[in-house]
C-alpha cells in the first residue's frame, strides 16, 4: 500500500500514444474499479471529516487538506451501493475533475497498472442508461470497471448548463450562415448531452460519436462524399481526451495524417484541467483546448473555430 501512495504523485505525466495508467481501488466488495492516474493528485488515509448541514447525502463531509477545504464523496453511495463505514481505515482519492478538486471515499486502494486505450472497451450491451460505467477492461483475468465520474459529479453537484444570453446572441450571429455539422466525441453520455444542450440553442446540427474510433470511422465515411475536404460537410470536432478504444490525442493525430480530414478544426474538451499536458495538445495538432464544463467557454471556443480552416492562423490555445 505504501508503494501505491508514494508513487501516485510521480506518475501524472502520461507518456506514449493512446496509453494510460489506472489506479485500481475497491468499493465495499471484491469488484475492482479504475481511475485515470492523470486525474489523481494524491491518495490518503481518510482524515477526520466534518459534517455540514444541507450537504448531498453522497457527500460524507469536508476535509481540510494542505490548506484546502475538500468535499469527500462516498463513491459507493454515489453509484447505488451501500455506505462505506469504518472511515478511519478507508482511503480518499484526491482528484481534479472539471476545474474542481474533490475527494472520493473508497474502501481500499490496490495498485497502478499501465494499459492501452485500445484495451479499454465500452460497457457491455445491456448495462442500461442508469449504470455508472463509462468503460471496462480486463486485468489479470478479472474485470475492472471504470466509473463515469462526470455523471457522479453532475448528480451530486449539477453544473450550470446554459450560456449567458449576451454570448448566445453574439455566437448565433457569427455562425448563423454556417450550415456545417459539428461532431461531438465523448464516451460519457452525461458529458455528451451537456455539450449538446449547450450548443443546441445555436442552431447547429450535431453528430454524435461514442469514442475516438467511432468518430474517426464516421469522419472517414463522411469524407468519401466530399470532393476535397471533410470541411465541406463538418465544420468542427469537439472531442474528449479520455475515451475507450482511441483517445482524443490519437484521434487528432490520425485526423492530421489523412488528406481529406487534415483541415478539420479540433477542440479538445476534457475534464483534465490542472494536470493537463499542453505540450501533448500542441504535438498532436489540436486547435484549441477547453476544460469541462463551462457553457460560455464552450460557445466562445465554437465561435472562434467554426468559420476558419487550417489555411488561416489559429487563435492561441485557451489556458
C-alpha positions in Angstrom: 0.0 0.0 0.0 2.8 2.4 0.9 4.2 2.0 -2.6 0.9 3.0 -4.2 0.6 6.0 -2.0 4.1 7.2 -2.6 4.0 6.7 -6.4 0.8 8.5 -7.4 2.2 12.0 -7.5 5.2 10.9 -9.6 3.1 9.3 -12.3 0.7 12.0 -13.6 2.7 12.7 -16.8 1.2 10.4 -19.3 3.6 9.2 -22.0 3.2 7.3 -25.2 0.4 7.3 -27.8 -3.0 6.0 -26.8 -1.8 4.8 -23.4 -2.9 5.5 -19.8 -2.3 4.4 -16.3 -5.2 3.3 -14.0 -5.3 3.5 -10.2 -7.3 0.4 -9.1 -9.5 0.5 -6.0 -12.4 -1.3 -4.4 -15.8 -0.2 -3.1 -17.5 -2.4 -0.4 -16.6 -5.7 -2.2 -14.3 -7.6 -4.4 -15.1 -5.7 -7.7 -12.1 -3.7 -9.0 -12.6 -0.1 -10.2 -10.2 2.1 -12.0 -9.5 5.9 -12.3 -7.0 7.5 -14.6 -3.8 8.4 -12.7 -3.7 11.6 -14.8 -6.6 12.9 -12.7 -5.2 11.8 -9.3 -3.5 14.4 -7.2 -3.0 12.3 -4.0 -4.1 9.2 -2.1 -4.6 9.5 1.6 -5.8 7.5 4.6 -9.2 9.0 5.2 -8.8 12.1 7.5 -11.3 13.3 10.0 -14.4 14.6 8.2 -16.5 17.5 9.3 -20.2 17.2 8.6 -22.1 20.3 7.4 -25.8 20.9 7.1 -27.5 20.7 3.6 -24.8 18.5 2.0 -25.9 16.0 -0.6 -26.3 12.5 1.0 -23.3 11.3 -1.1 -21.0 13.9 0.5 -19.8 12.4 3.7 -18.2 15.6 4.9 -15.4 18.0 4.2 -11.7 17.6 4.9 -9.0 20.2 5.5 -6.0 19.0 3.4 -2.9 21.1 2.8 -4.7 24.4 3.3 -7.7 23.4 1.1 -11.3 22.5 2.1 -12.3 19.5 0.0 -15.7 17.7 -0.2 -15.4 14.0 0.2 -17.9 11.9 -1.8 -18.7 8.3 -1.0 -18.2 6.6 -4.3 -20.1 3.5 -3.2 -23.1 5.5 -2.1 -22.9 7.7 -5.3 -23.2 4.6 -7.5 -26.1 2.9 -5.8 -24.1 0.9 -3.3 -24.1 0.8 0.4 -22.4 3.4 2.5 -18.7 2.9 3.3 -18.2 2.5 7.1 -15.2 2.5 9.4 -13.8 5.6 7.8 -10.6 5.6 9.9 -9.4 2.5 7.9 -10.5 3.7 4.5 -8.9 5.9 1.9 -9.7 9.0 -0.1 -8.5 9.6 -3.7 -8.0 13.4 -4.2 -8.8 14.2 -7.8 -9.2 17.2 -10.1 -12.1 17.0 -12.5 -13.9 19.7 -14.4 -11.9 22.6 -12.7 -12.6 21.4 -9.2 -10.8 19.3 -6.6 -12.7 16.7 -4.7 -12.0 13.6 -2.6 -13.5 10.2 -3.4 -14.0 7.9 -0.4 -13.1 4.3 -1.3 -12.8 1.0 0.7 -9.2 0.2 -0.4 -6.6 1.2 -3.0 -4.8 -1.6 -4.8 -2.1 -0.7 -7.3 -1.4 1.2 -10.5 -1.5 -0.5 -13.9 -0.2 0.6 -17.3 -2.5 -0.2 -20.2 -3.6 1.0 -23.7 -6.8 2.7 -24.6 -7.3 0.0 -27.2 -7.8 -2.4 -24.3 -10.4 -0.1 -22.7 -13.9 -1.0 -24.1 -17.3 0.5 -23.7 -19.6 -1.1 -21.1 -21.3 -4.4 -22.2 -24.6 -4.1 -24.1 -27.5 -4.3 -21.7 -25.7 -2.3 -18.9 -28.5 0.2 -19.3 -28.6 4.0 -19.1 -28.7 4.0 -15.3 -25.3 2.4 -14.8 -22.3 4.4 -13.7 -19.7 2.8 -16.0 -18.0 4.6 -18.8 -15.7 1.7 -19.8 -14.4 -1.7 -18.7 -11.1 -3.6 -19.2 -9.5 -6.9 -18.2 -6.7 -7.1 -15.6 -5.3 -10.5 -14.6 -8.3 -12.3 -15.9 -10.8 -10.1 -14.0 -13.0 -7.2 -15.0 -12.1 -3.6 -14.0 -15.0 -1.1 -14.1 -14.1 2.5 -15.0 -16.7 4.8 -13.4 -18.4 7.7 -15.2 -17.1 10.3 -12.8 -18.7 13.1 -14.7 -22.2 11.5 -14.2 -21.5 11.1 -10.5 -20.4 14.8 -10.1 -23.3 16.0 -12.1 -25.8 14.2 -9.8 -24.0 15.4 -6.6 -23.4 19.0 -7.7 -25.1 19.8 -11.1 -23.2 22.4 -13.1 -24.7 25.5 -14.9 -25.6 24.3 -18.4 -27.0 27.5 -20.1 -24.7 30.0 -21.6 -25.2 33.7 -20.9 -27.8 35.4 -23.1 -25.4 38.0 -24.4 -22.8 35.4 -25.6 -25.6 33.2 -27.0 -26.8 36.1 -29.3 -23.3 37.0 -30.3 -22.3 33.5 -31.2 -25.6 32.9 -33.1 -24.9 36.0 -35.2 -21.4 34.8 -36.1 -22.3 31.2 -37.0 -25.8 31.8 -38.5 -24.6 31.3 -42.1 -22.6 28.1 -41.3 -24.7 25.1 -42.2 -22.0 22.6 -41.5 -22.3 19.9 -38.9 -20.4 19.8 -35.6 -19.2 16.4 -34.3 -19.0 15.7 -30.6 -16.9 12.7 -29.5 -17.3 11.6 -25.8 -17.7 8.3 -24.1 -19.7 9.8 -21.3 -23.4 10.3 -22.2 -23.7 12.8 -19.5 -20.8 14.9 -20.9 -22.0 14.5 -24.5 -25.6 15.6 -23.5 -24.2 18.6 -21.6 -22.4 19.8 -24.8 -25.5 19.1 -26.9 -27.7 21.1 -24.6 -25.3 24.0 -24.6 -24.9 24.1 -28.4 -28.4 23.3 -29.5 -29.7 26.9 -29.0 -27.0 28.0 -31.6 -29.0 26.1 -34.2 -26.1 23.8 -35.1 -26.6 20.3 -36.5 -24.8 17.9 -34.1 -23.3 14.5 -35.0 -22.5 12.2 -32.0 -19.6 9.8 -31.7 -19.2 7.4 -28.7 -15.4 7.4 -28.7 -12.4 8.3 -30.8 -12.6 5.2 -33.0 -16.3 5.8 -33.8 -15.5 9.5 -34.6 -12.7 8.6 -37.0 -14.8 6.0 -38.7 -17.7 8.4 -39.1 -15.4 11.2 -40.4 -13.8 8.9 -43.0 -17.3 7.8 -44.2 -18.5 11.4 -44.5 -15.3 12.5 -46.3 -15.9 9.9 -49.0 -18.7 12.1 -50.2 -16.6 15.2 -50.1 -14.8 16.4 -53.2 -11.7 17.8 -51.4 -12.1 18.1 -47.7 -14.3 17.0 -44.8 -14.7 20.7 -44.0 -17.3 20.8 -46.9 -19.6 18.9 -44.5 -18.2 19.1 -41.0 -17.2 22.5 -39.5 -15.7 21.4 -36.2 -14.9 18.4 -34.0 -15.2 18.7 -30.2 -13.5 15.7 -28.6 -13.0 14.4 -25.2 -9.4 13.1 -24.5 -10.2 10.0 -22.4 -12.1 7.5 -24.5 -12.1 3.8 -24.9 -10.5 2.2 -28.0 -9.0 5.5 -29.2 -8.3 8.6 -27.1 -8.6 12.2 -28.2 -4.9 12.7 -28.7 -4.7 9.7 -31.1 -7.9 10.7 -32.9 -6.4 14.2 -33.6 -3.1 12.7 -34.8 -5.0 10.3 -37.1 -7.0 13.2 -38.5 -3.9 15.2 -39.3 -2.4 12.3 -41.3 -5.4 11.9 -43.7 -5.6 14.2 -46.7 -9.4 14.8 -46.6 -9.5 15.1 -42.8 -6.4 17.2 -42.0 -8.1 20.6 -42.3 -10.8 19.9 -39.8 -10.7 22.1 -36.7 -10.4 20.1 -33.5 -11.2 21.3 -30.0 -10.2 19.0 -27.1 -12.8 19.3 -24.4 -11.8 17.5 -21.3 -12.1 17.1 -17.5 -8.3 17.1 -17.4 -7.6 20.5 -16.1 -4.8 21.4 -13.6 -2.7 18.5 -14.8 -3.4 19.0 -18.5 -0.5 18.3 -20.8 -0.3 21.4 -23.0 2.7 20.1 -25.0 0.8 16.9 -25.9 -2.1 19.0 -27.4 0.4 21.1 -29.4 2.2 17.9 -30.6 -0.9 16.2 -32.0 -2.1 19.3 -33.8 -5.3 20.3 -31.8 -6.5 23.8 -32.5 -8.0 24.6 -29.1 -8.4 23.2 -25.6 -11.1 23.9 -23.0 -11.7 22.3 -19.6 -15.1 20.9 -18.8 -17.7 22.2 -18.2 -18.5 25.8 -18.7 -21.1 26.6 -21.4 -19.8 30.1 -22.1 -16.2 28.8 -22.6 -17.6 26.1 -25.0 -19.6 28.7 -27.0 -16.7 31.0 -27.2 -14.4 28.2 -28.5 -17.0 27.3 -31.1 -17.3 30.9 -32.2 -13.5 31.3 -32.7 -13.1 28.0 -34.6 -16.3 27.3 -36.6 -15.6 29.6 -39.6 -11.9 29.1 -40.1 -9.7 26.4 -41.7 -6.1 25.5 -41.3 -5.2 27.8 -44.1 -5.8 30.6 -41.6 -3.9 31.3 -38.5 -5.3 29.6 -35.4 -6.0 31.5 -32.2 -3.9 31.0 -29.2 -4.9 27.8 -27.3 -7.0 28.6 -24.2 -5.3 28.2 -20.8 
